[in-house]
Amino acid sequence: MTTSKRVQDRSQNKRVHDLEIATEKWKIVSKVLFLMEILKQEPEQIIPVRSLDQYRRQINLPKPHKISDFIRKSPKLFELYKDQKGVLWCGMTREAEDIVQEEERIMEAYSEKAAEHVTRFLMMSVDKRLPLDKIAHFRRDFGLPIDFRKNWVCRYPEHFRVVKNEDDIEFLELVSWNPPWAITELEKKVMGVCEDHQPGLLSLAFPLKFPSDYKKVYRYGGKIDHFQKRSYLSPYADAHQLTAGSLEFDKRAVAVMHELLSFTIEKRLVTDHLTHFRRELVMPQKLMRLLLKHIGIFYVSERGKRFSVFLTEAYEGSELIEKCPLVLWKEKVQTLIGYRGRKRKIETYSDFVEMEDKNLFESESEEDNVRMQPEEEDTMCGLVDSSLSDQFEMEIGDIHGAYKTS
């Protein structure tokens, strides 16, 4: 049994290198997109570089590093110039402006699908409503526009509406239940869409994809098979009667995570955002433990200061198997990033370890986010707890011991 073991303490040979590379290659892109969004909100899409200093915390750029140094690394996207008073300004190149307009067109075309995913998110929640500020953390993951709080949410009154509670906190609330949308992505692959579907118990197995350096799966085949055959409650069904820590409770939580990750454009999420929804989605307190335990379904990456969780079935190596237009657009932006316009090619684990040591930035940045310290569930401490388990359940110690050693 493993106790007091942190995610970061996994040795290099216990990581899925392809998915670590997938995390690394988007780190700088996220900073660039953050800067582009700041410029988009300016009246003339230009801003004094010194005014960007207020965003140091969001983009995790510690002094004495200069923001202008980072901007100069992407001359195909950003321009720097001084006015008559010697004030340094930043703006977007014509190519960047075209890229921004292209994103707006893609987001508009994707809007209906994004509205479906947000509605289904609300349908999975226990109160059928979620704090708007919490949904903001998933804005880019769900493909929502930057003005989604002011304008976008008002475009779909048939699905949801903004309400305020007694503390004047804004919530997005479900307006009407849509039976065809209460079908999980796994169910769709088997039975398709049913107009009068009623969510209940499911017996569908989750697709599994184990790391290449994982020892022969048959060693734990019995436990894996037992988990896969166990029935579980649909993420869209009422979960009030489930006992926290029970096997049924945990398997439903796996189904909720699988469904939520399926909604995202990259089939991955920052884990500390997920912890904000424990109560709303009826999730276990130690969510990280659950994600680590089911390595064939999920993979947790520790690159930078924050953790990301991947839906492993959605990836082949370090690449998404199915890329929506927003992902293809993001890849296009990536080709325009780099010192003197050159893109750094990342192919191996050692490549991005070396790159991380040289980068100015060390963590991902997103709208409305500040860097957070890993929460309690980001450590694997006290794994022998009051959770109900049996001899058929795989433990974290089993998982960590199931890798080939070099």
Secondary structure, DSSP 8 states (H G I E B T S, - for coil): ---SEEGGGS-GGGS-HHHHHHHHHTHHHHHHHHHHHHHHTSTTSEEEGGGGGGGHHHHT--TTS-HHHHHHT-TTTEEEEE-TT--EEEEE-HHHHHHHHHHHHHHHHHHHHHHHHHHHHHHHSTTSEEEHHHHHTTTTTTT--TTTTTTGGGG-TTTEEEEE-TT--EEEEE-S--GGGGS-HHHHHHH---TT----EE---------TTB--GGGGHHHHHHHHHS-EE-TTS--TTS-TTSHHHHHHHHHHHHHHHHHSSSSEEEHHHHGGGHHHHT--S-HHHHHHH-TTTEEEE--TTS-EEEEGGGEETTEESS--HHHHHHHHHHHT-SGGG------SHHHHHHHHHH-S--S---TT-------GGGEE---SSS----TTS--HHHHHTTB---
